[in-house]
Amino acid sequence: MILEYFGRLLLIMPLIGGLAWGSLWLWKKLQIGLPLQSQSARAVRVVDSVSLGGNGRLLVVEFGKDTLLLGASRAGITMLAATDQDTPHA
């Protein structure tokens, strides 16, 4: 009786682990908010992001020919600086 229990356990545990891994993989691939089209076809692209503690972030965003430095927090989003692609970066 105990051998039958361990036999079933050895068969069921890899099956449950595989289902859990597969569902997490599928959730990651189909997660809402991820772009389904390529990055080059999008009008806005986040180039870099730096966390400033728990509430704030600095974002470098490309929009058309402009590169924007944005500050994002719970209070809102503020544009800190902007440059054109035509101007050389220092």
Buried (B, 14 or more C-beta within 10 A) or exposed (E): EEEEEEEEEEEEEEEEEEEEEEEEEEEEEEEEEEEEEEEEEEEEEEEEEEEEEEEEBBBBBBEEEEBBBBBBEEEEEEEEEEBEEEEEEE
